[in-house]
Amino acid sequence: MRFRTRRYNGLHLFQRPFWPVCPMRFDLELPSQPSASHRVAVLLINLGTPDAPTPRAVRKYLAQFLSDPRVVEIPSFIWQVILRGLILPFRGRASAKKYAQVWMPEGSPLRVYTEKQVEGLRRLFAANDYHVIVDYAMRYGAPGIGAMLNQLKLEGADRILLLPMYPQYSSSTTATAFDDAFVALRRVRNQPEIRTVRHYADHPAYIAALAEQVRDYWRQHGQPDFAAGDKLVLSFHGVPKRTMDLGDPYHDQCQLTGSLLAAALGLTPVECRVTFQSRFGRAEWLQPYTAPTVAELGAGGVARVDVFCPGFTADCLETIEEIGIEVRDEFLKAGGRHFHRIPCLNASSAWVKAIGEIAAQHLQGWPVQTMQPLTAAA
């Protein structure tokens, strides 16, 4: 950048650039009212979902998702040609058929369960006299993070906690959600105070909620016979191995969650294994891969495999269709006899209480009226 300078006592002092500087444009907002209530808000953030199980809606969603440079770390001018010329025309239609298999009467499972989590957290806070606004946003699709930050400001929130529904930190999930929030805030003149929750992979309330979810399923459907060789597989969403090599802590945090959950359930590493699913493309991703591992167990004489997805806080395409249909079919085809997909945390009372405890820790010092330990809502 070239600057005009002015000589002063033999020194050249920097002045403004010689081209005119365009002022930054801010979103129009109402003037701050001195009497306005100063409120606290918690914004749950999840990945996102298409608006409908149709090729057009899925292509729109995938275009936004797969164009994120934190998700696909390939130069944009190369990747966009591949994405729009090869991937979207074919993957959109195929993915739409899969979404149609899992779509609920109320809508996308991810959105339905996220809304139930919000409702449960609102009841929990109200029952404990926490004066906190609770809502949610999606990183891709609607409602967007920027739109919800604006909505919370309109409701009087000037302190906002961003709480991603990603227990394990990753650049391609947690970081991109924060990126989107901060980019949106660049357009805001009167910015709210922001706090973020980076991860809770080892939070006791999260681990306890996971263990309770597994035990509750076993109470209803019977427990695997681990003495006879049955297995529990903990399947996390995969990411390219290159991201781990470059310093992303996601792999280590998944292993940490897996070991803590196994200990809570009283299982050994032989009885409980950590795997990674949803590989995309030809690059090496985190291993071991879920589908081949489960198929090998079936081929090796394991009669029953239970698969649980601790990194997914709400059931979605990757858990219901990929695990519940595709991985199940591979296990049975390989010779396995009994396959069980344990539902995600969704809106279980233990998980809603855990979200509340995690949020309450990060709300300390903000005016929420009471900061007593949370008790379950009636």
C-alpha positions in Angstrom: 0.0 0.0 0.0 1.4 3.4 -0.9 1.0 6.3 1.5 1.4 10.1 1.2 4.0 11.4 3.6 4.8 14.7 5.1 8.4 15.7 6.1 8.7 16.9 9.6 12.2 17.8 11.1 13.8 15.5 8.5 11.4 12.6 9.1 8.7 11.2 6.8 5.5 10.7 8.8 2.8 8.4 7.5 -0.5 9.9 6.5 -3.7 8.5 4.9 -3.5 6.5 1.7 -3.8 8.7 -1.4 -7.0 7.0 -2.6 -10.3 7.6 -0.8 -11.2 5.1 1.9 -14.7 3.8 1.7 -16.5 3.8 5.0 -17.7 0.4 6.3 -21.4 -0.2 6.0 -23.2 -1.2 9.1 -26.6 -2.8 9.4 -29.4 -0.4 10.2 -30.5 -0.7 13.9 -32.6 1.2 16.3 -30.8 3.7 18.6 -29.9 2.3 22.0 -32.5 3.1 24.7 -31.1 3.9 28.1 -34.1 2.2 29.7 -33.8 -0.9 27.6 -33.4 -4.1 29.5 -30.0 -5.7 29.3 -30.6 -9.4 28.8 -28.5 -12.5 28.5 -28.9 -15.1 25.7 -27.6 -18.6 24.9 -27.4 -19.5 21.3 -27.1 -23.2 20.5 -25.3 -23.7 17.1 -25.5 -26.9 15.0 -24.4 -27.8 11.5 -27.5 -27.3 9.5 -29.9 -29.2 7.2 -31.7 -28.8 3.9 -35.1 -27.2 4.0 -36.7 -30.1 2.3 -35.7 -33.6 1.1 -35.6 -32.5 -2.6 -32.6 -32.4 -5.0 -32.9 -28.6 -5.3 -32.9 -28.0 -1.6 -30.1 -30.5 -0.9 -28.0 -29.0 -3.7 -28.5 -25.5 -2.2 -27.5 -26.8 1.3 -24.5 -28.7 0.0 -23.2 -25.8 -2.1 -23.0 -23.7 1.1 -21.6 -26.4 3.2 -19.0 -27.6 0.8 -17.9 -24.1 -0.2 -16.7 -23.4 3.3 -12.9 -23.2 3.2 -12.6 -24.7 6.7 -14.6 -27.8 5.5 -12.7 -28.3 2.2 -9.2 -27.0 2.3 -8.6 -26.9 -1.5 -8.0 -23.6 -3.4 -11.4 -22.2 -4.2 -10.8 -21.7 -8.0 -10.1 -25.4 -8.3 -12.6 -26.7 -5.9 -15.6 -24.8 -7.2 -15.2 -26.3 -10.7 -15.2 -29.8 -9.2 -18.1 -29.0 -6.8 -20.4 -27.4 -9.2 -19.5 -29.4 -12.3 -19.2 -32.9 -10.8 -20.4 -33.2 -7.2 -23.6 -31.1 -6.8 -25.4 -32.4 -10.0 -25.0 -36.0 -8.9 -24.7 -36.0 -5.1 -27.7 -33.6 -4.7 -30.1 -36.2 -6.1 -28.6 -39.1 -4.3 -28.5 -37.3 -1.0 -32.1 -36.2 -1.4 -33.2 -39.8 -1.6 -31.4 -40.5 1.7 -32.9 -37.5 3.4 -36.3 -38.6 2.3 -35.7 -41.9 4.2 -35.1 -40.1 7.5 -37.4 -37.1 7.1 -39.9 -36.8 10.0 -43.5 -35.4 9.8 -42.2 -32.3 11.6 -39.2 -31.9 9.3 -35.5 -32.6 9.3 -34.5 -34.8 12.4 -31.6 -32.4 13.2 -33.9 -29.4 13.2 -36.7 -31.2 15.1 -34.3 -32.4 17.9 -32.5 -29.1 18.1 -35.8 -27.3 18.6 -36.7 -29.8 21.3 -33.3 -29.1 23.0 -34.1 -25.4 23.0 -37.5 -26.0 24.5 -36.1 -28.2 27.2 -33.4 -25.7 28.1 -35.9 -22.9 28.3 -38.0 -24.9 30.7 -34.9 -25.8 32.7 -33.8 -22.2 33.0 -37.3 -21.0 33.9 -37.7 -23.6 36.6 -34.4 -22.4 38.2 -35.1 -18.7 37.8 -32.5 -18.2 35.2 -33.5 -15.1 33.2 -31.9 -16.2 29.9 -33.1 -16.1 26.3 -32.5 -19.4 24.6 -32.5 -20.0 20.8 -30.6 -21.8 18.1 -28.9 -21.2 14.8 -27.5 -23.3 12.0 -24.1 -22.8 10.4 -25.5 -23.7 7.0 -29.1 -23.2 6.0 -31.7 -21.5 8.2 -31.9 -20.0 10.7 -28.5 -18.5 10.0 -26.1 -17.4 12.8 -26.1 -13.7 11.7 -29.9 -13.6 11.5 -30.2 -15.1 15.0 -27.7 -12.7 16.5 -29.8 -9.8 15.1 -32.9 -11.4 16.5 -31.4 -11.8 19.9 -30.3 -8.1 19.9 -33.9 -7.1 19.0 -35.0 -9.1 22.0 -32.7 -7.0 24.2 -29.7 -9.3 24.5 -26.4 -7.5 24.9 -24.6 -10.6 26.3 -24.7 -13.7 24.2 -23.1 -17.1 24.8 -22.3 -19.1 21.7 -22.7 -22.8 22.5 -21.9 -25.1 19.6 -23.6 -28.5 19.7 -20.2 -30.0 18.8 -18.7 -31.6 22.0 -15.3 -32.0 20.4 -13.5 -29.0 18.9 -12.6 -29.0 15.2 -11.7 -26.3 12.7 -14.4 -27.6 10.3 -17.2 -27.4 12.9 -16.6 -25.2 16.0 -14.2 -22.7 14.4 -16.3 -22.1 11.3 -19.3 -21.4 13.5 -17.4 -18.8 15.4 -16.1 -17.4 12.1 -19.6 -16.9 10.8 -20.7 -15.2 14.0 -17.8 -12.8 14.1 -18.2 -12.0 10.4 -21.8 -11.1 11.1 -20.8 -8.9 14.0 -18.5 -6.9 11.8 -21.6 -5.3 10.3 -23.0 -4.4 13.8 -22.4 -0.9 15.1 -23.5 -1.6 18.7 -22.0 -5.1 19.3 -23.1 -7.4 22.1 -20.6 -9.0 24.5 -19.8 -12.5 23.2 -18.6 -15.6 25.0 -17.9 -18.9 23.3 -17.7 -22.5 24.4 -14.8 -24.1 22.7 -15.5 -27.8 23.6 -16.8 -30.0 26.3 -15.4 -33.3 25.3 -14.5 -34.3 28.8 -17.2 -32.4 30.7 -18.6 -34.6 33.5 -22.2 -33.7 32.7 -21.8 -34.6 29.0 -20.1 -37.9 29.8 -22.8 -38.7 32.3 -25.5 -37.9 29.8 -23.9 -40.2 27.2 -23.6 -43.1 29.7 -27.2 -42.6 30.7 -28.3 -42.7 27.1 -26.5 -46.0 26.5 -27.8 -47.6 29.7 -31.3 -46.5 29.0 -31.2 -48.1 25.6 -29.8 -51.3 27.2 -32.6 -51.3 29.8 -35.1 -51.3 27.0 -33.4 -53.6 24.5 -31.1 -55.8 26.5 -27.4 -55.4 27.1 -24.7 -56.9 24.7 -23.1 -60.1 26.0 -19.5 -58.7 26.2 -18.3 -62.0 27.7 -19.4 -63.7 24.5 -17.6 -61.1 22.3 -20.3 -58.5 21.6 -19.0 -55.0 21.0 -19.9 -51.4 21.5 -18.6 -49.1 18.7 -18.4 -45.4 19.3 -18.6 -43.7 15.9 -17.5 -40.1 15.5 -17.7 -38.0 12.4 -14.5 -38.3 10.5 -12.2 -35.5 9.2 -9.2 -35.6 6.9 -6.1 -37.0 8.7 -4.2 -34.0 7.3 -6.1 -31.7 9.8 -4.8 -33.7 12.7 -1.2 -33.6 11.3 -1.6 -29.8 11.1 -2.6 -29.5 14.8 -6.4 -29.9 15.0 -7.2 -31.4 18.4 -10.4 -33.2 17.2 -8.9 -36.7 17.1 -7.5 -36.5 20.6 -10.7 -35.1 22.0 -12.8 -37.9 20.4 -10.4 -40.5 21.9 -10.7 -38.7 25.3 -14.5 -38.8 25.1 -14.5 -42.5 24.1 -12.2 -43.5 27.0 -14.2 -41.6 29.5 -17.5 -43.0 28.3 -16.1 -46.6 28.3 -14.9 -46.1 31.8 -18.3 -44.8 32.9 -19.9 -47.9 31.4 -17.3 -50.2 32.9 -16.0 -51.4 29.5 -12.5 -52.3 28.4 -10.9 -51.1 25.1 -11.5 -54.5 23.6 -15.3 -54.3 24.4 -15.6 -50.6 23.4 -13.9 -49.2 20.2 -13.7 -45.7 18.7 -14.2 -45.3 15.0 -14.7 -42.6 12.4 -17.5 -42.4 9.8 -18.7 -40.3 6.8 -15.5 -40.2 4.8 -15.8 -38.0 1.7 -13.4 -38.1 -1.2 -10.2 -40.1 -1.7 -7.9 -38.6 0.9 -7.0 -40.5 4.0 -9.3 -39.6 6.9 -9.1 -40.4 10.6 -9.1 -44.2 11.2 -10.3 -46.8 11.9 -13.2 -46.3 9.6 -16.6 -47.3 11.0 -18.1 -49.3 8.2 -15.1 -51.6 7.5 -14.6 -52.1 11.3 -18.1 -53.2 11.9 -18.1 -55.4 8.8 -14.8 -57.1 10.1 -16.5 -57.7 13.4 -19.4 -59.4 11.7 -17.1 -61.5 9.5 -15.0 -62.4 12.6 -18.0 -64.0 14.4 -19.2 -61.2 16.6 -22.9 -61.8 17.0 -24.0 -58.4 18.2 -22.7 -54.9 17.6 -24.2 -51.7 19.2 -23.2 -48.4 17.5 -23.4 -45.1 19.4 -22.4 -41.7 18.0 -21.3 -39.5 21.0 -20.1 -36.6 18.8 -23.6 -36.1 17.3 -25.8 -34.4 19.9 -28.9 -34.9 17.7 -29.9 -37.6 15.2 -29.4 -36.7 11.6 -28.7 -38.2 8.2 -25.3 -39.5 9.3 -26.7 -41.4 12.3 -30.1 -42.6 11.1 -29.3 -43.5 7.5 -25.5 -44.0 7.3 -25.2 -46.0 10.6 -28.8 -47.3 10.9 -29.1 -48.5 7.4 -25.8 -48.6 5.5 -23.5 -49.8 8.3 -26.2 -52.2 9.6 -26.5 -53.8 6.2 -22.7 -54.3 5.9 -22.6 -55.9 9.3 -25.4 -58.3 8.6 -24.0 -59.1 5.1 -20.7 -59.9 6.7 -22.3 -62.5 9.0 -23.3 -60.5 12.1 -26.6 -61.4 13.6 -27.8 -58.4 15.8 -27.2 -54.8 15.0 -28.3 -52.0 17.3 -28.1 -48.2 16.6 -28.3 -46.4 19.9 -30.1 -43.0 19.4 -28.2 -39.8 19.9 -28.6 -37.6 23.0 -31.4 -35.7 21.2 -33.6 -34.0 23.9 -33.1 -36.5 26.7 -33.5 -35.0 30.2 -30.0 -35.9 31.1 -28.6 -34.1 28.0 -30.8 -31.0 28.5 -29.5 -30.8 32.1 -26.0 -31.2 30.8 -26.4 -28.4 28.3 -27.7 -26.2 31.1 -24.7 -27.0 33.4 -22.3 -26.3 30.6 -24.0 -23.0 29.8 -24.3 -22.0 33.5 -20.5 -22.3 33.9 -19.9 -19.9 31.1 -22.6 -17.5 32.2 -21.0 -16.8 35.5 -20.7 -13.1 36.1 -23.5 -12.1 33.8 -26.9 -10.9 35.2 -29.1 -14.0 35.1 -30.7 -13.4 38.5 -29.6 -16.6 40.1 -26.6 -18.9 39.7 -27.6 -21.7 42.0 -26.9 -25.3 40.8 -29.5 -26.4 38.2 -32.1 -28.9 39.1 -34.2 -30.8 36.6 -37.4 -29.1 35.4 -40.6 -30.7 36.5 
